[in-house]
Amino acid sequence: MSLKAKRRELMGLVGGAGVVGFLIGVPGGAYSFTTAIVVAFAIWIMGAVLVNLFTR
């Protein structure tokens, strides 16, 4: 099965990774609230771009 058929699942994986990045920062105490937001958005944006690039 090609990666194009798994695009939806890969986007879900990227979304989950962004949430985990946020949760490690805020409740986990690894870094501040604003840094956690930046990390989450960076994972979501870069992940979505990479999924779209590799699943063409």
N, C-alpha and C positions, 0 to 999 in steps of 0.2 A: 504494500500500500504506500502510496506517495505521501510526501509531507503536505501537499495541497489538501488532501482529504482530512488531514489532522489539524488544520488551521484553527478550528474552534477550540479543540482541546489544548493546543499550545497557548492560545490567548488566555484560557482559564488558568493554565500553569503560571503565566506571567502575572496575572491578577493576584493569584495566591502568593507569589513571591513578593509582590509589592506590599501586601497586607502583612506578611511575616516580617519584612524589613521595617515596617512601621511599628509592629508590636514588640520587636526586639528593642527598639529605641525608647518608646514611651513607658510601658509597664515594666519592661526589662531593665530599664535604667542605664542602657548603654550610651545613649546620647540624648540631647535635648529635644523638645517637642518640635521646634522648627527644623532641626536637622532630620528628624524622623519623617516629616512631611516631604522634605526635599528628596530624601532617599526613596520614599515610596513613589513619588512622581517620576523620579529618574528611572527607576526600575520599570514602571508602567510604560513610559514613553519609549525608552530604548528597547524594551522587550517587544513592544508592538511593532516598532520599525523593523527589528530583526526578524520577527516572525513573518511580516509581510515580504521582506526581502528574500528570505529563504524558502518561502512557499509559493513563489511565482511559478 
